[in-house]
């Protein structure tokens, strides 16, 4: 039986000179409104005044009527309202403890603007945005089946443009399977499974580190504001984009394979921010994308009616014998195998942890 899901499709777009100017104006206005609203909320909060989304929206309407900010009328009002909605979601996630406090957007980062269904038309593979006279040239590489609820247009630091289409489509879940899997994430091996299999660390960042350092040195030597500095900046941004694309491709393929093959998947509820405080492993851990990987597994499990379980991060999965339950409290991080003093079972540290994660996770299902 099919179910309705939201799936994002990201395609490369090629705006002409006029469209680039229009998009730049939209990106700048959306960024300004976000920063303006964030500053307004911060300032009023210090005065013990809490503004809701409706009050900020009304304040934006008044701002657009002033002569100083007349230029906000040159872009679609939908994009500006979407910026306010993005800020509202960021604050809700902050108060839930899911994210840090919202920060001001910078021009040097990826620029984006979101268009609701009333601000674009998509017909016969042609996308026309509000305030644009003609369709954008877009390279569609996948077939779309469903209604497009919103579109996010973005410009990366290296100057490429993309359109991300959020589509409501009917999806047929994968057939059920009897397999169950525990996953222990690590650095030497990206993942170790309860069935004894391992996935090696792809080392996307490390393999490009030598080139990245060289390009960053070249960038640091260029005069600020010069054309040569901008060229060097683009080279660095392109390499970062390549590394990010390699990582995303790896994570998507692995997460899809695991969800297709297993009915129950158990993992540790990692707090990546605390792991990154360790300076010895911060660079390696940060480059692996553990949290993105877990998020991918979670929503793909939801699509396919799989069971996804997170166990407590403080459970001693590596130190507990999965045969007799003995906890070896003095187990050091560098010890990759150990012998249980109680039952004499010799454990591989990571496989033992994966089996314990699976066992603890299954108790939550029963």
VEXDREN-2710 file (C-alpha; in Angstrom, 1 decimal):
% VEXDREN-2710
k/r/px/py/pz
1/UNK/0.0/0.0/0.0
2/UNK/1.4/3.4/-1.0
3/UNK/1.8/6.3/1.4
4/UNK/2.3/10.0/0.9
5/UNK/5.8/11.3/1.6
6/UNK/7.7/14.5/1.1
7/UNK/10.9/14.1/-1.0
8/UNK/13.3/16.7/-2.1
9/UNK/14.8/16.7/-5.6
10/UNK/17.8/19.0/-6.2
11/UNK/18.6/20.1/-9.8
12/UNK/21.3/22.4/-11.2
13/UNK/19.9/25.6/-12.8
14/UNK/21.6/28.0/-15.2
15/UNK/20.1/31.6/-14.9
16/UNK/21.0/34.2/-17.5
17/UNK/22.4/37.6/-16.6
18/UNK/19.0/39.2/-15.9
19/UNK/17.9/36.2/-13.7
20/UNK/21.1/36.3/-11.8
21/UNK/20.5/39.9/-10.9
22/UNK/16.9/39.1/-9.8
23/UNK/18.1/36.1/-7.7
24/UNK/20.9/38.2/-6.1
25/UNK/18.3/40.8/-5.1
26/UNK/16.0/38.1/-3.7
27/UNK/18.8/36.4/-1.8
28/UNK/20.0/39.7/-0.3
29/UNK/16.5/40.7/0.7
30/UNK/15.7/37.3/2.2
31/UNK/18.9/37.4/4.2
32/UNK/18.3/41.0/5.4
33/UNK/14.8/40.2/6.6
34/UNK/16.0/37.1/8.5
35/UNK/18.8/39.2/10.2
36/UNK/16.5/42.1/10.8
37/UNK/13.9/39.8/12.4
38/UNK/16.5/38.0/14.5
39/UNK/17.9/41.3/15.8
40/UNK/14.4/42.6/16.5
41/UNK/13.5/39.4/18.6
42/UNK/16.8/39.7/20.5
43/UNK/16.4/43.3/21.3
44/UNK/12.8/43.0/22.4
45/UNK/13.6/39.9/24.5
46/UNK/16.1/42.0/26.5
47/UNK/13.1/44.3/27.3
48/UNK/11.0/41.3/28.4
49/UNK/8.9/41.5/25.3
50/UNK/8.2/38.3/23.4
51/UNK/7.2/38.9/19.8
52/UNK/5.2/36.1/18.0
53/UNK/5.4/35.3/14.2
54/UNK/2.3/37.4/13.5
55/UNK/3.7/40.5/15.2
56/UNK/7.0/40.3/13.3
57/UNK/5.2/39.8/10.0
58/UNK/3.1/42.9/10.7
59/UNK/6.3/44.8/11.5
60/UNK/7.8/43.7/8.2
61/UNK/4.8/45.1/6.4
62/UNK/5.3/48.5/8.0
63/UNK/9.0/48.3/7.2
64/UNK/8.4/47.9/3.5
65/UNK/6.2/51.0/3.5
66/UNK/9.1/53.2/4.6
67/UNK/11.1/55.1/2.0
68/UNK/14.4/53.7/3.3
69/UNK/13.4/50.1/2.6
70/UNK/11.4/50.5/-0.6
71/UNK/13.8/48.0/-2.3
72/UNK/12.1/45.1/-0.3
73/UNK/9.1/45.5/-2.7
74/UNK/11.3/44.6/-5.7
75/UNK/11.3/40.9/-4.7
76/UNK/8.5/38.4/-4.1
77/UNK/6.9/39.0/-0.7
78/UNK/6.5/35.2/-0.4
79/UNK/10.3/34.8/-0.1
80/UNK/10.4/37.4/2.7
81/UNK/7.6/35.7/4.6
82/UNK/9.4/32.3/4.2
83/UNK/12.5/33.9/5.8
84/UNK/10.4/34.8/8.8
85/UNK/9.0/31.2/8.9
86/UNK/12.6/29.8/8.8
87/UNK/13.5/32.0/11.7
88/UNK/10.4/30.9/13.6
89/UNK/11.3/27.2/13.1
90/UNK/14.9/27.9/14.1
91/UNK/13.7/29.4/17.4
92/UNK/11.4/26.5/18.1
93/UNK/14.2/24.0/17.5
94/UNK/16.4/26.1/19.8
95/UNK/13.9/26.0/22.6
96/UNK/13.5/22.2/22.1
97/UNK/17.2/21.8/22.6
98/UNK/17.7/20.5/19.1
99/UNK/19.8/23.4/17.7
100/UNK/21.9/26.3/18.9
101/UNK/20.5/29.9/19.1
102/UNK/19.9/31.2/15.5
103/UNK/22.8/33.3/14.1
104/UNK/23.0/36.0/11.6
105/UNK/23.3/35.0/7.9
106/UNK/26.4/36.0/6.0
107/UNK/26.8/37.0/2.4
108/UNK/29.8/34.7/2.0
109/UNK/27.9/31.5/2.9
110/UNK/25.4/29.7/0.6
111/UNK/22.6/32.1/-0.4
112/UNK/19.0/30.8/-0.6
113/UNK/15.4/31.8/-0.9
114/UNK/12.3/29.6/-0.6
115/UNK/9.3/30.0/-2.8
116/UNK/5.9/28.7/-1.8
117/UNK/3.5/27.2/-4.3
118/UNK/1.9/30.6/-5.0
119/UNK/5.2/32.1/-6.1
120/UNK/6.2/29.8/-8.9
121/UNK/4.9/27.7/-11.8
122/UNK/6.3/24.4/-13.0
123/UNK/4.9/23.1/-16.2
124/UNK/6.4/20.7/-18.8
125/UNK/9.7/20.7/-17.0
126/UNK/10.0/24.5/-17.0
127/UNK/10.3/26.5/-13.8
128/UNK/9.2/30.2/-13.6
129/UNK/9.7/32.1/-10.4
130/UNK/7.8/35.1/-9.2
131/UNK/9.2/38.4/-10.5
132/UNK/10.9/36.5/-13.4
133/UNK/9.9/37.1/-17.0
134/UNK/10.9/33.8/-18.4
135/UNK/11.6/30.2/-17.2
136/UNK/14.9/29.2/-15.7
137/UNK/17.1/26.8/-17.6
138/UNK/17.2/23.7/-15.5
139/UNK/18.8/20.3/-15.9
140/UNK/16.2/17.7/-14.8
141/UNK/17.9/14.4/-14.1
142/UNK/15.1/12.5/-12.4
143/UNK/11.4/12.0/-13.2
144/UNK/9.0/13.9/-10.8
145/UNK/5.7/12.3/-9.8
146/UNK/3.6/14.4/-7.5
147/UNK/2.7/18.0/-6.5
148/UNK/5.5/20.5/-5.7
149/UNK/4.8/22.2/-2.4
150/UNK/7.8/24.5/-2.3
151/UNK/11.0/25.3/-4.1
152/UNK/14.3/26.5/-2.6
153/UNK/16.7/28.3/-4.9
154/UNK/20.3/28.5/-3.7
155/UNK/23.7/29.8/-4.8
156/UNK/26.8/28.0/-3.5
157/UNK/30.0/29.9/-2.5
158/UNK/31.7/28.7/-5.8
159/UNK/28.9/30.4/-7.8
160/UNK/26.7/27.4/-8.8
161/UNK/22.9/27.7/-8.7
162/UNK/20.5/24.9/-7.6
163/UNK/16.7/24.4/-7.2
164/UNK/15.5/22.0/-4.6
165/UNK/11.9/20.9/-5.3
166/UNK/9.9/19.5/-2.3
167/UNK/7.5/17.1/-3.8
168/UNK/4.4/15.3/-2.3
169/UNK/4.4/11.9/-3.8
170/UNK/3.0/8.4/-3.3
171/UNK/5.6/6.0/-2.2
172/UNK/5.5/2.2/-2.0
173/UNK/7.4/1.0/1.0
174/UNK/9.9/-1.9/0.7
175/UNK/8.7/-5.4/1.5
176/UNK/9.2/-6.5/5.1
177/UNK/12.2/-8.5/6.2
178/UNK/13.1/-10.5/9.3
179/UNK/16.7/-9.0/9.6
180/UNK/17.7/-6.9/12.6
181/UNK/20.8/-4.8/12.9
182/UNK/22.8/-3.0/15.6
183/UNK/25.3/-0.3/14.4
184/UNK/28.3/1.0/16.2
185/UNK/29.7/4.2/14.6
186/UNK/33.5/4.8/14.8
187/UNK/36.4/6.6/13.2
188/UNK/38.8/3.8/12.0
189/UNK/35.8/2.0/10.7
190/UNK/32.9/4.3/9.8
191/UNK/30.4/1.6/11.0
192/UNK/30.6/-1.9/12.6
193/UNK/27.5/-4.1/12.4
194/UNK/26.2/-6.7/14.8
195/UNK/26.5/-9.3/12.1
196/UNK/30.3/-8.8/12.1
197/UNK/30.5/-6.7/8.9
198/UNK/32.3/-3.4/8.8
199/UNK/32.3/-0.3/6.5
200/UNK/35.7/1.4/6.3
201/UNK/36.2/5.1/6.9
202/UNK/35.9/6.7/3.4
203/UNK/38.3/9.5/4.4
204/UNK/36.9/12.0/2.0
205/UNK/38.4/14.9/3.8
206/UNK/41.8/13.3/4.5
207/UNK/42.3/12.3/0.9
208/UNK/41.8/16.0/-0.2
209/UNK/43.6/17.5/2.8
210/UNK/46.9/18.1/1.1
211/UNK/45.3/19.9/-1.8
212/UNK/43.0/21.8/0.6
213/UNK/45.9/23.1/2.7
214/UNK/47.7/24.3/-0.4
215/UNK/44.7/26.2/-1.7
216/UNK/44.0/27.8/1.6
217/UNK/47.6/28.9/1.8
218/UNK/47.3/30.5/-1.6
219/UNK/44.1/32.2/-0.5
220/UNK/45.7/33.6/2.6
221/UNK/48.4/35.3/0.6
222/UNK/46.0/37.2/-1.7
223/UNK/45.1/40.8/-1.1
224/UNK/41.7/41.2/0.4
225/UNK/39.2/42.6/-2.1
226/UNK/41.3/41.7/-5.1
227/UNK/40.1/39.6/-8.1
228/UNK/42.9/37.1/-7.5
229/UNK/41.6/36.5/-3.9
230/UNK/38.1/35.9/-5.2
231/UNK/39.5/33.3/-7.7
232/UNK/41.4/31.6/-4.9
233/UNK/38.3/31.6/-2.7
234/UNK/36.3/29.9/-5.5
235/UNK/38.9/27.2/-5.8
236/UNK/38.7/26.5/-2.1
237/UNK/34.9/26.5/-2.2
238/UNK/34.9/24.0/-5.1
239/UNK/37.1/21.6/-3.2
240/UNK/34.9/21.8/-0.1
241/UNK/31.8/21.2/-2.4
242/UNK/33.5/18.2/-3.9
243/UNK/34.2/16.7/-0.4
244/UNK/30.6/17.4/0.7
245/UNK/29.2/15.7/-2.4
246/UNK/31.4/12.7/-1.9
247/UNK/30.2/12.4/1.7
248/UNK/26.5/12.8/0.9
249/UNK/26.8/10.2/-1.9
250/UNK/28.4/7.7/0.5
251/UNK/25.9/8.3/3.3
252/UNK/22.9/8.1/1.0
253/UNK/24.0/4.8/-0.6
254/UNK/24.9/3.2/2.7
255/UNK/21.7/4.3/4.6
256/UNK/19.5/3.2/1.7
257/UNK/21.2/-0.3/1.6
258/UNK/20.8/-0.7/5.4
259/UNK/17.1/0.3/5.4
260/UNK/16.3/-1.9/2.4
261/UNK/17.9/-5.0/4.0
262/UNK/16.8/-4.7/7.7
263/UNK/13.5/-4.4/9.5
264/UNK/14.9/-3.2/12.8
265/UNK/17.9/-0.8/13.1
266/UNK/19.4/0.1/16.5
267/UNK/22.0/2.8/17.0
268/UNK/23.4/4.9/19.8
269/UNK/21.9/8.4/20.3
270/UNK/25.2/10.2/19.6
271/UNK/25.8/13.8/20.8
272/UNK/28.2/14.8/18.1
273/UNK/28.8/18.3/19.7
274/UNK/30.3/16.7/22.8
275/UNK/32.5/14.4/20.7
276/UNK/33.8/17.3/18.7
277/UNK/35.2/18.9/21.9
278/UNK/37.9/16.2/21.8
279/UNK/40.7/18.0/19.8
280/UNK/42.4/14.7/18.9
281/UNK/39.5/13.4/17.0
282/UNK/37.4/16.5/16.2
283/UNK/38.6/16.8/12.6
284/UNK/38.1/13.2/11.8
285/UNK/34.8/12.9/13.6
286/UNK/33.4/16.1/12.1
287/UNK/34.2/15.0/8.6
288/UNK/32.3/11.7/8.8
289/UNK/28.7/13.1/9.0
290/UNK/27.4/10.8/11.7
291/UNK/24.4/12.9/12.5
292/UNK/23.4/13.2/8.8
293/UNK/23.8/9.5/8.5
294/UNK/21.4/8.8/11.4
295/UNK/18.9/11.4/10.1
296/UNK/18.9/9.6/6.7
297/UNK/18.3/6.2/8.3
298/UNK/15.5/7.7/10.4
299/UNK/13.4/9.2/7.7
300/UNK/14.1/6.3/5.3
301/UNK/12.9/3.9/8.0
302/UNK/9.8/6.0/8.3
303/UNK/9.2/5.8/4.6
304/UNK/9.5/2.0/4.5
305/UNK/7.7/1.1/7.8
306/UNK/11.0/0.0/9.4
307/UNK/11.7/0.3/13.2
308/UNK/14.5/2.8/14.1
309/UNK/15.7/2.8/17.7
310/UNK/18.1/5.0/19.5
311/UNK/19.6/3.8/22.8
312/UNK/21.0/5.9/25.6
313/UNK/24.4/7.4/24.7
314/UNK/25.7/6.6/28.2
315/UNK/25.0/2.9/28.0
316/UNK/28.5/1.1/28.2
317/UNK/28.0/-0.8/25.0
318/UNK/31.8/-1.4/24.4
319/UNK/32.5/-2.3/28.0
320/UNK/29.6/-4.8/28.5
321/UNK/30.1/-8.5/27.6
322/UNK/27.2/-9.5/25.3
323/UNK/27.5/-13.1/26.5
324/UNK/27.3/-12.7/30.3
325/UNK/26.6/-9.0/31.0
326/UNK/29.9/-8.3/32.8
327/UNK/31.0/-4.7/32.7
328/UNK/34.7/-4.1/32.3
329/UNK/34.9/-0.5/33.7
330/UNK/38.7/-0.1/33.2
331/UNK/38.5/-0.8/29.4
332/UNK/40.7/1.9/27.6
333/UNK/39.9/3.5/24.3
334/UNK/43.0/2.1/22.6
335/UNK/42.1/-1.5/23.5
336/UNK/40.4/-2.8/20.4
337/UNK/39.8/-6.3/21.9
338/UNK/39.4/-7.7/25.4
339/UNK/38.7/-10.9/27.3
340/UNK/35.8/-11.1/29.7
341/UNK/37.1/-11.9/33.2
342/UNK/33.8/-13.6/34.0
343/UNK/33.1/-15.9/31.1
344/UNK/36.5/-15.8/29.2
345/UNK/34.9/-14.7/26.0
346/UNK/37.2/-12.7/23.7
347/UNK/35.5/-9.7/22.3
348/UNK/36.2/-7.4/19.3
349/UNK/35.4/-4.1/20.9
350/UNK/33.2/-2.7/18.0
351/UNK/31.4/-5.9/17.2
352/UNK/30.6/-6.4/20.9
353/UNK/29.3/-2.9/21.1
354/UNK/27.1/-3.4/18.0
355/UNK/25.6/-6.6/19.5
356/UNK/24.9/-4.8/22.8
357/UNK/23.2/-1.9/21.0
358/UNK/21.0/-4.4/19.1
359/UNK/20.1/-6.3/22.3
360/UNK/19.3/-3.1/24.2
361/UNK/17.3/-1.7/21.3
362/UNK/15.2/-4.8/20.9
363/UNK/14.1/-4.6/24.6
364/UNK/12.3/-1.4/23.6
365/UNK/10.4/-3.2/20.9
366/UNK/9.0/-6.0/23.1
END
